[in-house]
Amino acid sequence: DRANIGVVGLAVMGSNLARNLASREGNTVAVYNRTYARTEELVTEHPEAGFIASETIDDFVATLATPRTAIIMVQAGKGTDAVIEQLAERFEPGDIIVDGGNANFNDTIRRERELRERGLNFVGTGISGGEEGALNGPSIMPGGSPEAWTTLGPILKSIAAVAEGEPCVTHVGTDGAGHFVKMVHNGIEYADMQLIAEAYDLLRRVGGLSVEQLVDVFKDWNTGDLESYLIEISAEVLAQKDAETGQPLVDVILDEAGSKGTGVWTVQNALGLGIPVSGIGEAVFARAVSSKTAQRAAMRASVQGSTRAHPATPQVPDTFVDDVRAALYASKVVAYAQGFDLIVAGAKEYGWDIDLGALAKIWRAGCIIRARFLNRIVDAYAAEPDLETLLVDPYFADAVASGEETWRRVVGIAAAAGVPAPGFSSALSYFDSLAADRLPAALIQGQRDFFGAHTYKRVDKDGAFHTLWSGDRSEISTTPSTH
Ligand code: NBP
């Protein structure tokens, strides 16, 4: 018997994905790993899966039914390129190579083009949900050709998480579209985590809540609009006691946040596309600041030795817990709105037809940013597919407006107390920027015209204008008016 699907790369993600595939009706799963010991271990530990195991890549390819379909789950970058080449040398036209690792979407675009020229289908797919998701149902974001999706779709639907009866997988778009949206998903995840961390910090350091009280607050929030995987696990982390010291674990964890780079990719691409993903940017920067151990030590010493008026302890309203909840929610809406803007811009730049509502749907379960909130985004795009920004969708506009006053109060309190809240405050600034009648960009245009003759437009007539700053300061028109 041949396998309808193969998995290459049997570390934690690949093993779990292979077991997930094998557990679904109709799938026979072939497995291969560079180091055979890993393959043996998986097959021995999970006889129920009925894996077809191969020691060599040749044998592995021979066990696959045509069109051959193999999912690669190896280290992103060189490892992925090596495995793709091994498969491509052995596969035949019409066969499908799937990369389920965290590839950079630019690599995926390149690989898809190269393999297409060799008659092979290549599908780069985002897979979110970590180890547990891979085993029990991840959110899956495949790119690649519509033809490949015809074969692959049913297989991926069989293993995806399910939200409201629908599998969390959709054909996102061609070539790198899947890995692009996975990248933005991870960026949004960074923003979401940062905002939750700021809420925790404010409630603890300004609100005076204990870690135990915060567990209850997060559990309570998880029954409302903020219900999400990240809020749920935050409560779990806060509830964890360190076995050695008896203290809350969060108090013995070093406060230096690491990262694997997808947040940075998101911001780099957003900068290139001119999309202000300030929420994701602040989250990436906040992790970077946390890791600047020497600078933090120098600054702490400097501040403690100075005679500056230390930040005041502000008046904290009785409603502070709920105020912070409202600020968190409003800031979260901004972060998601910005993330979706980036997807719209990426789709335009790279020629993808991405259905934002369908994307919001597949993020409702399986992935790290899964949340009740995503149903609202699904509704927003169902009502208005060409929404200028999520912030003007009636539901979100209302949600933000009802929390606006408290949002401002919380940001003010954070500033007065000297507790950093870059996510909350930059989200508010973004909201205020979009909502402003006039922005100081007018002055910036004046400055640019002054030193670089970059010209400016006027509010009252068409065309471009330049003031003769070093001459008589009269204004000249530099393009013919369209009137
Ligand atoms: P790792 O990212 O730790 O990679 C280990 C696997 O890559 C092993 O199977 C290893 O084979 C194989 N490999 C390497 Br390294 N270089 C190779 C090469 N040149 N040729 C063939 N195989 C090679 O595994 P993972 O944590 O399971 O993640 C797999 C992919 O899934 C990654 O792209 C990751 O970014 C992505 N991902 C991970 C998560 C997560 O939560 N961990 C979530 C979502 C996506 P060996 O056994 O012979 O050394």
Boltz pocket constraint, residues with backbone or C-beta under 6 A from the ligand:
constraints:
  - pocket:
      binder: B
      contacts: [[A, 8], [A, 9], [A, 10], [A, 11], [A, 12], [A, 13], [A, 14], [A, 33], [A, 34], [A, 35], [A, 38], [A, 73], [A, 74], [A, 75], [A, 76], [A, 78], [A, 79], [A, 80], [A, 82], [A, 83], [A, 100], [A, 101], [A, 102], [A, 103], [A, 127], [A, 128], [A, 129], [A, 130], [A, 131]]
      max_distance: 6.0
